[in-house]
Amino acid sequence: MSNALPNLSLEMLRRMMVAHGVQQLLVKELAANDNSKNQPYLGGSLDILNLLPMGEVREETTAAGRSGLKAPLPFSWLREDGTLTEAPNTQLILYPQYPEIRLSGFLKGTRGGPNELMTARQAGRLLFFGITADRRIIGWVTAPDSPLADEIRALGELQRTGIFQHVPIGTADTSRDRLLRKLRDIHGLGWLPSQRLYTGGVVGPCTGTNCGGYTLESHLDIVPNGRAEPDFEGWEIKGHTVTDFVRYSSGPLTLMTPEPTGGYYKSDGPEAFVRKYGYADKAGRPDRLNFGGIHKLGETHAGTGLTMQFIGYDPAKNRITDPKGGFTLADAAGNEAATWHFAGLLAHWNKKHAKAAYVPFKARMEPDQQYSYGARVRLGEDTDFLRFLQAMALRKVYYDPGIKVEGASTARPTVKRRSQFRIRSNDIPSLYASMTETDVMVV
């Protein structure tokens, strides 16, 4: 690929991108040292991660001792003829301690990539990222004096996410409207029998304590799963119990249920963890051990003796100071009983919670287990992992597990895991830059 097509217009770029399924087009002006040698700078905040699809995050430390987080990107370059060439070694490098995000490996192993422009030290080049509906990235770069660059600058100030600008391409995201219409229809159905949707489209009864959420998901054609993906066209769906639809209750909502990635829980397993740090069932159920209760930052839990602590996060500056860190339940001797590392949580949070709908529901058990869903829903948009950590520091987000070992004295005890982080309904807005309340009956 040469510097750029001399006569490439913005309309031509739009058509090429849309033909490959692009729904959002982002652009960033490159500095002179934004090249393949120095790794282009993508921003100093983590909010851009809401837009960029990335793979599993891993921690790496360089020979010089600089620690960071890396994640692969599903990236291809757009060619002059409108075809794509894969860039299989593209990755994000995150230095959350600064914070700083950079792009790496975007030419390695690529045939027909924009080598001339992306190896040059030339200020004013424009780098485009097209984000597709199936979560891929398509890249294009143009010279600073190209007709395309002139057209972009003539657009003036555009909507921004971090240092990227959003270029209108006529494919606005309408998932919000579709979601609200579906929720309007569900609200109009009144009391609904408790149910859940299984793989293959099979609907079955639901009798557990989480059936309010499962019933809502079933009417949105969502099959429950453990994948860290949003539920409905990029929106995470969160149902929560209320006693009336006029005022939101202050009851708890589950945000995510990640298993620990370190500590005694990881090294020796959940059964050994419960036997060491748990307690006999308080309701008197025989031969059962539990590990539960609300664990907030800096507060030692009376039942477990464990205290939630940060490792490598400065609450005063709201900054990750050690990418290898996380948060841990520590015992009185300082041993890590269960640890969650930043690397495992960062991508999960941004991917699953970038957009979330909080839907209130009432429950009744007579004559049958049923649920009714309210018309006033809250839509949270624009989050990042630092907001989650800050909410933990303020004790708004807390760990509230329900792990148990049944048949504890038998040769084959049964272990049931439930590690969950929760927040009270009234504190939900602290997790988002934008929280709006919408009446689904007027959409």
N, C-alpha and C positions, 0 to 999 in steps of 0.2 A: 504494500500500500504506500503510495507516495504521500507527499505532504498533505494533500487533500484534493478532492476534485475542485479545479479552479472555479467552476460555475455551480458548485453544489449550493442549493438554496435550503433555507429552513424547511420549506414545504417538502422538498425531496427527502430530507433527513427524516421528517415526520412520517412520510409514507413508508420509507424503508423500515423504520422502527416499528410502526404499527403492524406492518406485514409480518413481523416476527412475534407479535403478541404483546408488544410493549404497552403498558398502561400509564406509566409515569416516566417522564424524561427529566433528568437532572443535569445540570451543567456547573462546572467549576473552572475558574480561571487559574491556570498553572503559573507558578513562579518559575524563575530561571532554573532553580535547583530541583524542581519537580520533574525528575526523570528516572530512568530505570536504575541508575547508579545510586541515587540518593533517596529513592522511594517517595512518590508523591504524597504530600500531606493532605489528609482528608478531613481534618478537623480536630478541634480541641475539646469536644464534648461527645458524650456517648449517644446523643439522640439520633445521630445518623444511622446507628445500628438498627433503629426501627424500620428503616427503609431498605437496607442492604441485606439480601438473603445470604446467610453464611452457614458453614458446616460446624462441626464440633470444635469447640474452643479448647486449646491445649496450652499449657504453660511451658515456656522455653527460656533458658538463660544462656546468653552468649558467652564466648570465651573471655570477653572483657568484663563479664559479671553483670551485664544489663539484662534485667528480667522483663519479660513481656508475655502477652497472650497472642496466639496465632490462630487463625481460622481460615479454612479454604473458602474461596468464592466460586460459584458456578458462572464463570465469565467467558465471553466470546467477543471477538472484535468484528465489527461490521466492515465488510469489504466494499470497494468502489462499485462492484456490480450488484450489490444488495445481498450477497451471500455472507455466511458467517464462517469465521475460523476460530476454533476453540483455543483458549489460553489455559491449558490444564494445570499450570502451576501458580495461578493467581491466588493470592491470599491477603488477608488483612493482618496487620501487626498492630496490636493495641498495647499502648503503654498507659494503663489507667492511673498510674501514680502521677502523671503529669497534668491532665490526661492528654493523650495524643494518639491519633489513628493514622496509619500509613498504608499504602498499597505496594505490594511486592510481587515479583514473579510473573508479571503480566505479559512479558515478551518471551520468557523461557519456554521452549517447546512449541512455540506458535509459528505457523507457516503463514506468511503474508500479512504479518502484523504491522502496525505503524512504527517500525523501528526508527525511521529517520526523525520523526517528530518526537518520539518518546525517549530518545537518547540525547536529544539536543538540550543545550542550556539556553533556553529562549523564553523570555517572559511573555505573557499574554496569550499563549495557546489556550484553547478551550477544550476541556475534557468532558465528554457526555457519557452518562450512564442511563441506559434504558432498562427499566425494571419490568419484567414480563409478569403475566398473570400466574404462570407456574413457577415463579420465584427464580428466574435467571437474570443475569445482567448482560446487556449488550453495550459494548463500548465504541466510541468514536472520538477522534481528536482532530482538531483543525488548527491551521496556522493563525497567528494573531492578525494578519492582514487579509484574511480570506473574506469573500462575500458573506459566508455563513457567520463569521465572527461579527461582522458589521451589523447583520440582521439581529443577532442576539443582543448586542449592546443597544440597538435602537429600541428594544422592548422596554428599556428602563428597569426600574426595580421590580423584581418578581418575588413571589412567595419564597421564603427560605426555610430550609432545615439545616441548621449549622451553617457551614460555608457554601453549601449547594443551593442553587436556585432551581425552582420548578418551572420548566418550560411548558406552556400549554400545548397539547397535541390533539385536543378534541376527543380524548378517551377518558373523560373524568370518571373517577371511581364512584359508582352508584350503589355499591354494596350497602351503604348506610340506609338508603331508601328502601332497598329490598328487604333488609332486616326489619326495619320498622313496620313495613307492610305485613310481614309474616307475624310479627308480635301483635299487631292489631288483630289479625285473624284469630290468633290463639286467645287473646283477651276476649274476643267475641264469642268464643265457644263456652264460656262459663266454667262450671266445675267439670274437671276431666278425671277419668279414672287413672290411678297410679300405674305407670307402665314404663318400659324402656325398650329401645330399639337394638336389635342384634344384627350381626353381620348377615347379609343376604336379604335385608329388609323385613325380617321377622320381628313382630311386636309381641312382647310377652309381659306378664304382670310384674310389678315391682313392689316389694314389701319391706324394703330397708329404710334406713333413716335418711338416705340421700335421694329418695325418689322424687322429691320436688324438682331437683335439677335434671334427673333422668327423664322425667315426664316432659319437661320443657324441651329438652334436647330431642326427644323422639318426634315431637311435632315440628322440629326444625330439620328433621331427617339426619340427625347427628348420631352416629354410633359411638358410644363411650369407648375411649381407648387411652393408653398411657403415653401417646406421642406428644412431644412438645410442639404442637401445632395449634393455631387458633381453630375454633369450632365451625364458624359460619363465614365463609368468604373473607377471611382475614380478621374476623371479630371473635374474641373470646366471650363466651356466654356464661354469666354468673347469676344463677337464681338464688334468692335469699328470702327467708321467712319473715313475714310481717303479721301484725295482728289487725291492721287496717291499712287501706290504700291511700289514706290522707297524709299520714306522717310515716316517715321511714323509722323503723326500729333501730336500736343501737346494737342489735345482735351481731354475732360474728359471721364472717364469710371466709371460706377457704380460698387462699390465693394460689398456692401451688403445693405439691406433695412430693418433693424430691427426696430420694434416699441419701443418707450421708455418704460422702466420698472419702472420709478419713476417720481416724480415731479408732477406739476399741470396737465400735459397732461395725466398722468396715473390716478390721483385721480379724476379729473373732466371730463375727456374725451377730444377727439380732437376738438369737436365743441366749447366747452368752451375755450379751449386753443387758437383757432384761433380768437375767439371773443375778447379775452383779449390781445393777443400779435400780432395778424395779422393786416391787413390793407385793405382798399377798393381796388378793382381790378384796377391796374394802366392803363390797356387798356380801362377802361371806361365801361366794361361789367356790366350791372345793377344788383344790389342785389347780389353781389358776394364779398366774403372776401377771401383773400389769406394769406398764410404764406409761404414765400420762400426766396431765396437769399443765397449766399455763406456765411457760418459761419465758420470762422477759429479760431483756439485756440488763446485766448487772445485778439481778435479783436471784439469790439462792433459793431453789425450790425446796420446801420443807420435806416433801415426800421422797424426792430423789437425791437430794444433796448436791445437785448440779447447778452450775451458773452459766448462763449464756454470755459469751465474751467475743469481742472482735479480735481478729488477727490481721494486722495490716490494713486497717481502715481508721482514718482520723475523722471522728464525727464533727469536730469543731470546724474543720476545713471542708467537710463533705468530700473527702478524697481517699481513694485507695492508695496506700503507701507501699504495699507489697503485693504484686500480682500473684504470688504463690500463696497468699493468705486466704481468709474466709471468715467464718464465724464458727464457734465451737461451744459445746457443752463441756465444761471442765469440772472435775471433782475438786475436793478440798486440797488435794496434793498437787493440783495443777495438771493432772493427766487429762488428755483429750478423750472424752467418752464418745463423742460423735461430732464430726466436723463436716461442714459443707464448704467446699472451695469455690472461690470466685469463678474459676474457669468453667466449672460445670453449671453455674447458675446464670451467668451473664447473658449468654445467648438464649437460654431458656426463657428468661424474663422478658427480654426485648422482643423475641419472636412471638411469644404467646400473649403478651399483655400490651402490645403497642396500641391496640384498639380493643376496648372491652365494653360490653353491655351488661348492666346490672339490673336484673328483672325481679321485682318483688312478687311474692306469691303467698297465698293463704293455704293452710292445710286443714283437712278435717278427716276424722277416722270413721264417722258414722254417716250414712249407713255403710259406706265403704271408704277405703283410703282414696282421697281425691284431692285435687289441687286446682286453684283458680289464680290466674295471673293478672297483675295490675296493668293499668294503661300508662302510668307514669314510670318511665324507665330512665336510667342515668347512663350516659355514654361518656366514657373516659378515653381521651386520646392524647398521644404524645407523652410517653413515659420514658424513663431510662433506669438502669440498675442502681444508680446513685440515689434516686428517689426512694427506691425500696430500702436501701441501707440506711438512709436518713430516717425513714419511718421506723425502722428497727431501733435506731439510736434513741428515738423519742418514745420508744415502747408502745408505738401504735401497732406495729407488726410484731407478732410473737409466735413462738413455737408451741403447738398444742397437740401433742401426739396421742395416739391410741394404739399402742403396741401391746400385744398380750401373748402369753404362752399358756395354752390349755393342755391338760393332762401332763402337768409339769413333772410328776414323779414317774411317769410311764416310760417305756423304752422308746416310744415314738411320739413325743409331744408335738402339738400343732402350734405353729408360730403364725400370727397374723400381724402384718406390718401396716402402720399408718403414720407416716411422718408428714405433718402438715403445718404450714405457716398460715396464720389467719390474721384478720384485721376486723375491727368493729365497723359496722356499716357507715356510721357517721364520719369515720376517718378516711374513707375511700378517696375523697378528693385530693388528699395530700400526695397521692401516688401519680397524679397526672397534671400536665400543664393546662389541660382543658377538660372540664367536666360540665356537661350540659344535661339538663333535665328536659325530656321530650314526652309529650302526650301522643301516644300512638294513634289516637282517634282523630287527630287533626293533621296527619301527614298525607 
